[in-house]
Amino acid sequence: MRKLSLRLNSLKLSSLVVGATLLSACQYTPVPRGEPEKLYDFDHKVHYEQTTYNDDHFRLAIKPDSYAHFRQQSVFLLRHAKRLCQGSNPQLTLLGGVQGFDKMPLEPRPYQNDLTVDVKCVAK
C-alpha cells in the first residue's frame, strides 16, 4: 500500500510539472510580422516600437521623453540596428522625428514626434 501511494504522489507531481510547463509555453505569443511590438531597453532607458517585416527589414520608432536624452536614444538606435542585422550592414533611412538642436531654447518645445527609422540589412 505504501508503494502505491508513493507512485500516486510522484504521478501527481509529474503531471503538475508537465501542466505548468505547458501553460508557461503557451504564455508567450509572438507578434505577427508587420505588427508593431512595444519594447523597452533597460540599458539605454528607451521605450520603442519594433515592426518586423522580414529577417532583413525592420521599422523602429523610439518614443521621445526629453531633449537631453536624444543623444542616448540615437546611440541605442545604431546599436540596435547593428544587433538586428546580425553580421550584415544596417542601412538606416530616417523617416521622421529628428529634433532641432538649440543650445538654449527661448520657448517650450512642442510635442516631438517619434524618432522613426527604417532598417534594412544589406550584405557586406
DAUR-V290009 format. One record per helix or strand. SS is the DSSP state (H for helix, E for strand). FROM is the first residue (numbers start at 1). LEN is the number of residues. Records with the same first field share a line. If there is no record, write none. Layout:
SS=FROM-LEN  FROM-LEN
This chain:
H=2-26  70-16
E=36-6  46-9  57-6  89-8  115-8
